[in-house]
Amino acid sequence: MTQEENIKRIHVTFTKKQWELIENFRGVLGQNDAEIVRNIVLSWLSEKSIVSTTVKKKMGDRNDP
C-alpha cells in the first residue's frame, strides 16, 4: 500500500473572515494550510471528547464476546 492510498484529500471553502482567523494559527498549529486545518479539526474532536469516546467504544467492541 502506498502512502497516497493512506491519504484522504478534501476541498474546503472558507470565507475571508474565517480564513483570517485560521491564519492566526500559522506557526502555532502548523506551517502550511493543510497542517493548520487538520490540527484545528483534531483539536476540536479531542475537545469534544469524540476521539476518546470513539476509541473507548472500539476497544469495548473488541472485548465483547
C-alpha positions as a Markdown table, in Angstrom:
| # | Residue | x | y | z |
|---|---|---|---|---|
| 1 | Met | 0.0 | 0.0 | 0.0 |
| 2 | Thr | 1.5 | 3.4 | -1.0 |
| 3 | Gln | 1.4 | 6.5 | 1.1 |
| 4 | Glu | -1.1 | 8.1 | -1.3 |
| 5 | Glu | -3.6 | 5.3 | -0.6 |
| 6 | Asn | -3.5 | 6.2 | 3.1 |
| 7 | Ile | -4.4 | 9.9 | 2.4 |
| 8 | Lys | -7.8 | 11.4 | 2.0 |
| 9 | Arg | -7.8 | 14.8 | 0.4 |
| 10 | Ile | -10.8 | 17.1 | 0.7 |
| 11 | His | -11.6 | 20.5 | -0.7 |
| 12 | Val | -13.0 | 23.1 | 1.8 |
| 13 | Thr | -14.1 | 26.6 | 1.4 |
| 14 | Phe | -13.7 | 29.4 | 3.9 |
| 15 | Thr | -15.0 | 33.0 | 3.9 |
| 16 | Lys | -12.4 | 35.7 | 4.0 |
| 17 | Lys | -13.1 | 36.3 | 7.7 |
| 18 | Gln | -12.8 | 32.6 | 8.5 |
| 19 | Trp | -9.5 | 32.4 | 6.7 |
| 20 | Glu | -8.2 | 35.5 | 8.5 |
| 21 | Leu | -9.0 | 33.7 | 11.8 |
| 22 | Ile | -7.3 | 30.5 | 10.7 |
| 23 | Glu | -4.2 | 32.4 | 9.5 |
| 24 | Asn | -3.6 | 33.5 | 13.1 |
| 25 | Phe | -2.7 | 29.9 | 13.9 |
| 26 | Arg | 0.2 | 29.7 | 11.4 |
| 27 | Gly | 3.3 | 28.7 | 13.2 |
| 28 | Val | 1.3 | 27.6 | 16.2 |
| 29 | Leu | -0.8 | 24.7 | 14.8 |
| 30 | Gly | 1.3 | 24.1 | 11.6 |
| 31 | Gln | 3.2 | 25.8 | 8.9 |
| 32 | Asn | 1.0 | 25.1 | 5.8 |
| 33 | Asp | -2.7 | 25.4 | 5.2 |
| 34 | Ala | -3.3 | 21.6 | 5.4 |
| 35 | Glu | -1.5 | 21.2 | 8.7 |
| 36 | Ile | -3.3 | 24.1 | 10.3 |
| 37 | Val | -6.8 | 23.0 | 9.2 |
| 38 | Arg | -6.1 | 19.3 | 10.1 |
| 39 | Asn | -4.9 | 20.3 | 13.6 |
| 40 | Ile | -7.9 | 22.6 | 14.2 |
| 41 | Val | -10.2 | 19.7 | 13.3 |
| 42 | Leu | -8.3 | 17.2 | 15.5 |
| 43 | Ser | -8.2 | 19.7 | 18.4 |
| 44 | Trp | -12.0 | 20.2 | 18.1 |
| 45 | Leu | -12.6 | 16.5 | 18.0 |
| 46 | Ser | -10.4 | 16.0 | 21.1 |
| 47 | Glu | -12.0 | 18.9 | 23.0 |
| 48 | Lys | -15.5 | 17.4 | 22.4 |
| 49 | Ser | -14.3 | 14.0 | 23.7 |
| 50 | Ile | -15.2 | 12.5 | 20.3 |
| 51 | Val | -11.8 | 10.9 | 19.9 |
| 52 | Ser | -11.6 | 9.3 | 23.3 |
| 53 | Thr | -15.3 | 8.2 | 23.2 |
| 54 | Thr | -14.7 | 6.5 | 19.8 |
| 55 | Val | -11.5 | 4.8 | 20.9 |
| 56 | Lys | -13.2 | 3.5 | 24.1 |
| 57 | Lys | -16.2 | 2.2 | 22.1 |
| 58 | Lys | -13.9 | 0.4 | 19.6 |
| 59 | Met | -11.9 | -1.1 | 22.5 |
| 60 | Gly | -15.1 | -2.2 | 24.2 |
| 61 | Asp | -16.3 | -3.8 | 21.0 |
| 62 | Arg | -13.1 | -5.9 | 20.8 |
| 63 | Asn | -13.5 | -7.1 | 24.4 |
| 64 | Asp | -17.1 | -8.3 | 23.8 |
| 65 | Pro | -17.6 | -12.0 | 23.1 |
